[in-house]
Amino acid sequence: MNFKRERKTEYYLHDTWVENLFIGEFMIGAPGDYVKVYLYGLMYAGLGAAMDNPTIARELGINEEDVMKAWTYWEEKGIITKHYPDKEDRFRYKVRFCSLKEQLFGKGKKKKPAKELPAELSDQTVKRMYNAIERITGRVFDGKEPAAILSWISDYGADPAGIVEAYRYCSTVRKNTRCAYVGTVVREWCEKGIRTPEEIQKHLAETDARHNLYRRVLKALGFTRNATEEEKRIMDIWFDQMGFDLETVLEACKKTSGISNPNINYVNSILKAWNSEGKGTAAKSAETGKKDLIKDRMARYEETRKRHAEEAEARRQEVYRTVPRVLEIEEEAHRLSLDLSRLILGGGMTSAAVQTQKNRIAALQKEKIRLLEANGFTATYMDLQYDCEKCKDTGLLEDGSRCSCFTAEGDE
């Protein structure tokens, strides 16, 4: 005689065992979404089934970045560990759930040390990064932002100078410098291997002009959303392989006015027919010339931004010579911001202490403004200035369309 238990084939017919230590010691003070991520991952770990962060994000209805932050949070608490098959790829890892009893009461138990700054980062590097970001955003960091920025370096492998470039891009082009928003941009770039300012500038030069084309086509079809990856692939064929210019593509878009559901595939069929008649190849040389013109204009914008950055630095040095206390205030504020981020990462501050530290930083900023105005400077004298306030000397507006300063010379 032998015995065999019926195997359950449906995942949701199984049970997930959760240690009471998790509920009593860790769950109560944790963000709700982080608890969801932990329990969802624990379920699949118990089943021995494969799962990934994008799927968890989709199933739980949260951002993938928040899933990654959740695993980092639980790793810092010492109840999971990350294992990287490829140490160079910080976005692909396996999560191992630790035994909480073993962690708290097991032999050889050691208290988990507070998370420290990455070893390759010096205080001066972090200070310069924070300094540059505050100048770009025009505001003092809130309590969580410094710690979040450092987590991009440890979790994504981001470069400090690249993070500054991301803030500059989000400020001038996206008009949004919220920490979570910039973090999403940094993560997307790092996933593509884009980390340094040079890599970022090259990427933006290649994508921003094409993004404008996508937006123009969708707008012609009556859409205000961004293009899907499949739509981008089809439109890339129009411009790169068939050699159509924007005006010809927009002309094809007009042919959809008589149908009830305008779409990219309908336009694609029109352009395929035109291409077989030779219209696409004929337009290629004109489009190449236009691309060169756009490239030249974008280079001029870059020169303008560089000039304004140098002028702003000269104004700062003038203020420092005239009112030395301003430099002392900035250095003290940046030191406080750095100390704040370290303490938050190490879990060494209560919410009241964080607010006290923030108040000290805010008081320094008020003193700085008072000193500037008392010595004949405006409050924004040290800030970056622009030839065009609408696009911040980038040539592109928030919706992806070209600024009027870009088309002023008839480049439309």
DASUL-V138538 format. One line per field, one symbol per residue. ss: DSSP state (A for helix, B for strand, O for the rest). psi: psi as a letter, one per 30 degrees, with the letter a starting at -180 (. if undefined). Layout:
ss = ???
psi = ???
//
This chain:
ss = OOOOOOOOOOAAAOOOOOOAAAAAAAAOOOOAAAAAAAAAAAAAAAAOOOOOAAAAAAAAOOOAAAAAAAAAAAAAAOOBBBBOOOOOOOOOOBBBBOOAAAAAAOOOOOOOOOOOOOOOOOAAAAAAAAAAAAAAAOOOOOOOAAAAAAAAAAAAOOOAAAAAAAAAAAAAAAOOOOAAAAAAAAAAAAAOOOOOAAAAAAAAAAAAAAAAAAAAAAAAOOOOOOOOAAAAAAAAAAAAAOOOOAAAAAAAAAAAAAOOOOOAAAAAAAAAAAAAOOAAAAAAAAAAAAAAAAAAAAAAAAAAAAAAAAAAAAAAAAAAAAOAAAAAAAAAAAAAAAAAAAAAAAOOOOAAAAAAAAAAAAAAAAAAAAAAAAOOOOOOOOOOOOOOOOOOOOOBOOOOOBOOOOOOOOOO
psi = klkkkkkkfkegflkkkkkfeeeefeeegkkeeeeeeeeeeeefeefglklleeeeeeefhlkeeeeeeeeeeeeffgflkkkjejffjgfjlkkkkljeeeeeflkgkkkklkklkkefkleeeeeeeeeeeeeefglkkaefeeeeeefeeeefglkeeeeeeeeeeeeeefhjgkeeeeeeeeeeeefggjeleeeeeeeeefeeeeeeeeeeeeeffgkfllkleeeeeeeeeeeeefgkleeeeeeeeffffglfikleeeeeeeeeeeeffgeeeffeeeeeeeeeeeeeeeeeeeeeeeeeeeeeeeeeeeeeeeiffeeeeeeeeeeeeeeeeeeeefggkleeeeeeeeeeeeeeeeeeeeeeefggllfgeflklkejfeghhffklegflklffegfghg.
//
